[in-house]
Amino acid sequence: MAKTLPELRSQIDAVDLELIALLNKRAGLAHEVGEIKRIDGSAVFRPDRENQVIANLQANNPGPLKQPSIAIIWREIMSACRALEAPQRVAYLGPAGTFSEQAAIQFFGGSMARVMCVSFDEVFRATAAGSAEFGVVPIENSSEGVVSRTLDLLLNSPLHIIGETSFLVRHNLLRLEPSLANIEAVYAHPQALSQCQDWLSTHLPHADRRAAPSNAEGARLAASNPAWAAIASERAGSEFGLHVVSYAIQDDAFNRTRFAVICLPQTLAAPQATGNDCISLIVSVTNRPGAVHDLLVPLKRHKVSMTRFESRPARSGQWEYYFYIDLAGHPSQPHVAAALEELRSLCAFYKVLGTYPVAE
């Protein structure tokens, strides 16, 4: 005989009470772990351990919950448990509602302590100075390429990359009025304006395109004038009371942004090998024929795959360049270590930006 709605709701309520008891039991155990870590000086936040927990749960998940849902739920549970000891202070480009904030929540969970910054430079300063333990910055977009300012800041920073996260970016047109009519200006971060330029040229050819420090800041500005619009996330629209006039206006339907998680080495050392890792480097070579080709020889010889290769001017006035390289692997692997050692011997400048697990 089919159960009635009141019966099902009663059973759900009972299960919820069991869940809250178990969650508090887990929090108590996590508190004991925190006490041990405090005594021996271990890091409170261990993303490699948390990823192992989630992977084990997903491997043993009988359903009907889907695997991505398991990751989201347990990331929040672990974030809430960590916050009982000391929530991680995480710096990122603000205000509330930016994609950087979304990336930070995706990596650390919603119980982190938010340190909102007005620029990428401030994210690096806050993290290096210790007012934040970690920073989250965009490093690459699938349609626009690398985020140049992030690469420039990594060059001279004491911070290193200990993780990454990425997601599909959906840009929406937001404004106070639920209409495309009479829009005089569109505010957004320059990257977002570039990623939506075809749509803007087609639908708002006469609207002025104005750069903002972040998409969320553009949404805040659009909330101050009914003739202005912004390109930002739905979350930013909710934050500033704006209508979504047009959804997903990015020119690339699969527009994806990759974010780096950075910190001081004393805050968290490079994670151990997971079997799916990345090494990020900055190198330079003397300006001579074949110098760049020679950089690739050790990688081929030791069978190390290069997944990214970007150049940036060294700003020396001598037409010299720094090369930003991503390699697949971990320094603990003998063939990778041999390739890195040989590569280093060829470089006038060599810096490891970080070794970290590749985002799912």
VOPAKOL-824634 format. One record per residue (C-alpha): residue in three letters; x, y, z. Coordinates in pm, whole numbers, plus 50000, padded with zeros to 5 digits. Example, Ala and Ser with C-alpha at 12.3 -4.5 7.8 and 13.67 -1.06 7.14 Angstrom:
ALA512304955050780;SER513674989450714;
//
This chain:
MET500005000050000;ALA501395034349901;LYS502475057150182;THR500665089750237;LEU502395123550215;PRO502195129150595;GLU503755094750652;LEU506635102150414;ARG507215136250573;SER507275120250916;GLN509905095350800;ILE511985123250648;ASP511825142550976;ALA513025111551162;VAL515925106450921;ASP516875143250955;LEU517115138851333;GLU519395108851280;LEU521505129051038;ILE521945158451276;ALA523025134651552;LEU525565118051323;LEU526835151451193;ASN527425163751547;LYS529195131051627;ARG531425136651323;ALA532065172551434;GLY533145159651775;LEU535625135551618;ALA536905163451392;HIS537415184851703;GLU539585157351854;VAL541625155951533;GLY542005193651554;GLU543365191351907;ILE545995166151799;LYS546955188251503;ARG547225218551732;ILE549635200051962;ASP551885186651687;GLY551635217751469;SER549995200651171;ALA547995220250914;VAL544275222750990;PHE543335222950623;ARG544475192850420;PRO542835194150077;ASP544485161349972;ARG542935143350270;GLU539535158950203;ASN539695148349840;GLN540475112749953;VAL537425113050182;ILE535155124649902;ALA536615099849651;ASN536075071049897;LEU532455081449959;GLN531785084249587;ALA533285049749527;ASN530945035149789;ASN527855055449698;PRO524955031949605;GLY522705060849492;PRO520295075949417;LEU522415106449516;LYS524675115749223;GLN528445117449260;PRO528745155449215;SER526145160049489;ILE528205138349725;ALA531215161049667;ILE529205192849730;ILE527545179350047;TRP530725166250206;ARG532755196750113;GLU530295217350319;ILE530285192250606;MET534075192950627;SER534125230850596;ALA531675233850887;CYS533755209851098;ARG536975229251025;ALA535235261651121;LEU534745248351475;GLU538545250051515;ALA539495279651298;PRO537785288550970;GLN540245293650686;ARG540685330450597;VAL540455331450219;ALA541165362450007;TYR539565367349667;LEU538305394649435;GLY535115409649578;PRO532495421649637;ALA530035393549713;GLY528825374949407;THR532045373149201;PHE533115341649022;SER536225342549242;GLU533955339349546;GLN532215309949379;ALA535595293549319;ALA536625299049682;ILE533405283249810;GLN533805254149569;PHE537305247049705;PHE536965255750076;GLY533235253050146;GLY530915280250263;SER532175281250624;MET535435298550531;ALA536165333550659;ARG535825357050360;VAL538495383350290;MET537125403449996;CYS539685423549799;VAL539385451249541;SER542045437349304;PHE544185406949231;ASP547165426549368;GLU545395429949702;VAL544615392549708;PHE548355385549679;ARG549245411949939;ALA546665399450191;THR547795363350153;ALA551515371250166;ALA551055393950471;GLY549035368050662;SER545735386450687;ALA544445357250480;GLU545795321750494;PHE544875314250133;GLY544075333349817;VAL541995323849514;VAL542745340149178;PRO541705332648818;ILE544605319748615;GLU543165308948280;ASN540005311448071;SER539145286847795;SER538205314147547;GLU540475343347648;GLY543585324447758;VAL545715332548062;VAL544925360148310;SER548015381348255;ARG547935400248583;THR547875367948784;LEU550925354748597;ASP552795387448651;LEU552065386949023;LEU553175350549059;LEU556605359448918;ASN557825378649224;SER555505365449494;PRO556595342749783;LEU553245324649746;HIS552915290949576;ILE549995272449417;ILE548645243549624;GLY545415236549438;GLU543105245949156;THR539405245749080;SER537435253448766;PHE533875255948642;LEU531755266648347;VAL531225304348361;ARG527775317048269;HIS527605354448206;ASN524175370948241;LEU522965405848157;LEU521585421848475;ARG519765454548541;LEU517075470948753;GLU514525470148468;PRO513455436148322;SER514065447847965;LEU516825453647707;ALA515365487847620;ASN517185520547691;ILE520455505947818;GLU523115532947795;ALA526095514447946;VAL527165479148036;TYR529605473848325;ALA531795442948372;HIS535345431348426;PRO537325435348100;GLN537585397448062;ALA533785393948078;LEU533285422247829;SER535645404547591;GLN533945370747643;CYS530555386147551;GLN531585410247275;ASP529685392946991;TRP526445392347191;LEU526865428847292;SER527555439246932;THR524405421546816;HIS521945430847092;LEU523335463147241;PRO525435478746965;HIS525005514447093;ALA525565507747463;ASP528845520047611;ARG531025492047744;ARG532675502048073;ALA535305482548264;ALA534745474948633;PRO537205459748885;SER534975428748899;ASN531685416748757;ALA530065419249099;GLU531235455349130;GLY529675461348789;ALA526415446948925;ARG526635470449224;LEU527065500048988;ALA524145488548770;ALA521945487949080;SER522515525449116;ASN521185535848774;PRO518235521248573;ALA519985530348245;TRP522995508548331;ALA523375470948302;ALA526025446248417;ILE527435413048307;ALA527685390248608;SER526475358548777;GLU522915351748891;ARG524295352649244;ALA525515388249194;GLY522085397349059;SER520425383949375;GLU522985401949591;PHE522165436149437;GLY518465431749353;LEU518815430148975;HIS516735412348711;VAL518365387248479;VAL517425403048145;SER519265377247934;TYR520845344448044;ALA524185329747932;ILE525295357147694;GLN528935345347670;ASP530065339547311;ASP531555305347396;ALA528885281447525;PHE531595261247705;ASN533355291347857;ARG535385277948150;THR537665295448400;ARG540425279348602;PHE541355293448943;ALA544565288749142;VAL544625284949521;ILE547735301749665;CYS549385304250007;LEU552745308150177;PRO554795275750189;GLN554785276850570;THR550975277550567;LEU550735246050357;ALA553485226950181;ALA553135212549833;PRO550595183849835;GLN551825148249792;ALA551375130049462;THR547845119049374;GLY548505103649034;ASN546925133248854;ASP549115163148931;CYS550425194948772;ILE553695214048813;SER553635251048722;LEU556915268448639;ILE558295302048527;VAL561555300748333;SER563655322948108;VAL566565315547878;THR569285336547721;ASN568285351547387;ARG570085328647140;PRO569005307346842;GLY567345274646947;ALA567115283547318;VAL563365277347343;HIS563675244847148;ASP566315233047395;LEU563815237947681;LEU561595211347529;VAL564285184947481;PRO564465173147847;LEU560685169447854;LYS560685147647544;ARG563695127547662;HIS562065119147995;LYS558545115747854;VAL556995144448053;SER553925160347898;MET553665198347876;THR550055210047910;ARG550595247847886;PHE553255271047746;GLU552795308947762;SER555215337747716;ARG555185371547891;PRO557535401047831;ALA560295404248090;ARG559955442448068;SER563705446348048;GLY563615465747722;GLN565745438747561;TRP562965417847397;GLU563375391047662;TYR560565368447781;TYR559485346948072;PHE557855313847986;TYR555025299848199;ILE554895261948173;ASP552525235648313;LEU553795199848326;ALA551835168048396;GLY553305149248691;HIS554805153149039;PRO558445159749143;SER558405127549347;GLN558255107649023;PRO561815098948911;HIS561315106948541;VAL559715140648630;ALA562495149148877;ALA565125140948611;ALA563375162948353;LEU563105192048599;GLU566775189748695;GLU567885189948332;LEU565475218148247;ARG566755239248535;SER570355236248410;LEU569295252548083;CYS567535282648236;ALA568785317248323;PHE565785319948558;TYR563815290748707;LYS560985291548961;VAL558475264849059;LEU555115282149112;GLY553515251549265;THR552805214449254;TYR549155205249302;PRO546395180549210;VAL544585187048882;ALA540955197448936;GLU538295172048843;
//
